Amino acid sequence: MDTSALYTSIDYALGFIDAHHQYIRLMFATGLGFLIFFGIHPLQSKDDATTGEFLAVIIRRISLLLILVIFPAFMFVMYLVTKKVYGNTEYFEWFFENTIYGFKGSWALYLALFIGTVTFRVISLRIIAPNISKFVRKYRVRQSNSKMSDIRAEINNLKTKDFITLDYLKDGQMLIGLDSNEKPVYISDAEFKTMHLKLIGPTQVGKGVLQGVILYQSIVKGWTTGFFDIKPDKFIYSIMCKACKDAGRPQPIVVDLNGIGPGSYNMFSNGTDRDIMSRLQVAVNINEKGTSADFYSAEERALLMDVYKHFDGSLATLERLLLGKLPNGQNKPEYYDVTKKSRAYVKEMRSHKPLNPAKNKGFNVDRSINEGAVFYIRGSITDKLVRKAQTIMLMDIIQSALRIGDIGRHFYLAIDEVKFIVSDMLATGLSTVLSSNMNMSVAFQTPNNLLNLEDSTLNAKAIKSEVETNTLVTFCYRAEDEETADWAAKQSGTRNKVTIRAEDIDYDKMGAEKYTGRKQTQREQEEFIPKNRFLALPPRAGVLMRPNNLAQIVYTCWVPLAPEEMKSIVRTTTKEPSRSTQQVNKNKSEEKVKDTTDNSDTDYGLDDFMNEAGIKNRP
């Protein structure tokens, strides 16, 4: 064996070590740092370990091998080699002393390494790793993006839209509004005519906006158009006037049942004998109600039938007849004794000027329908007499529509705050008038409004069911209570969603959460328009639900009105009579029955009602 070559190789190796022995400390420090950061276990990777977990095991093994095996073995080999080759251990002793001295001189480095590594470990495990896990979870490719509704997201996503409504009108189509992509939503005229509508929402959410849009289009399409303004609305009368002007039609006929504005109405001058008799029974509150009270009012109903033989439709005549004074001069004292209840109601109606036009004068429903008129009825939510009058007028309109039938011109009737005009006749009309080329829209605040009726003898549940069943188109605005939101959401139908049922989360050694990537999904049903969306709808936005179409969010906007197009109803009464005047009138009426019919009222006609409203010329 050539020992010279062996010595030369060892000399070269020792020379290399002399020049680089300081890096041994760096290697030791590196291994120690990795062990501090990654820990010393586990040393075996699991079958389902992630890539990061697998790499951590490899680094942990290498670090332990470097510190516990390679470094001690290197020192031992150097000891044996130097003793065997050189016959002494001086070189090894020198190297060992320098290494130990280097470790002692670098204590600050190792302290900094320890503190820095521990700090970085804490930051990594508690801040960096959880945020990386969160980022990966957020942007991973999902099998399903379905998730349940969140009220916070709904409020952020739904905002009111402003647009020029008249820019989207289209022949043969009824514009409702714009969808979420700002595309117009229409119902064809042919479909619109065959369905009733219900508009549901609390005050100040936009029911009047959509009513104005539909009324405007109905008028410009040439349809017979009527509106019961019960509350009343601030803009709809002006919108109707604008529509009549734009379409070249006579201005709306105005009938203010409150007696403040123009117009009058005889509740018993229009229709067949049976139609008038049914309205008369409602007016004096003796119609059959299916209760024990029917027994006590049966005699009065029978007598009223006898009185009706002499009735000419005038309240003045009716009052005289109920007092037992027949037109031929004959007296019937028994009329007076039996009709006490009826006389009280008639007397109250006689005291209200709008209900006492002259004979053959005042608003006539049959002529309005036959002539294709546009009419505006102003009612009340507080005055019981006016509320009864508006209910009877609705009966009159429905009876006329059914009696006249289809005359070739469609008839659209809108009713605001329908709660204050609900009757059996409304429910009957919703189920029958479509065959007479008439449809209606009714507006109310919540479905339960229809259960809270003033007339307790009405079957509120049956009427509510009739209204909901026969109004196939629903436009529901923001719900103010959970019950209404739940009802509306169920009306929109349901859809299947694949949602995350459970998702595994691990806690690391520093107590931070980290998604493992393992999750469980489930299939469940949620309303197509969830309850949270109904609770979050902004003003003038609602959900349109109609047959054979998916429910959708629709945004509505006003019919634009210039300042000069704002109209107000001409007031014919400036103030109420004083208490003393009322008492004088009462005393006079008790002394003598007097015909107080308003003979100053003009004959019915479109031009006449224009004059009543202070309109000088047709557009």
Disulfide bonds with the S-S distance in Angstrom:
none
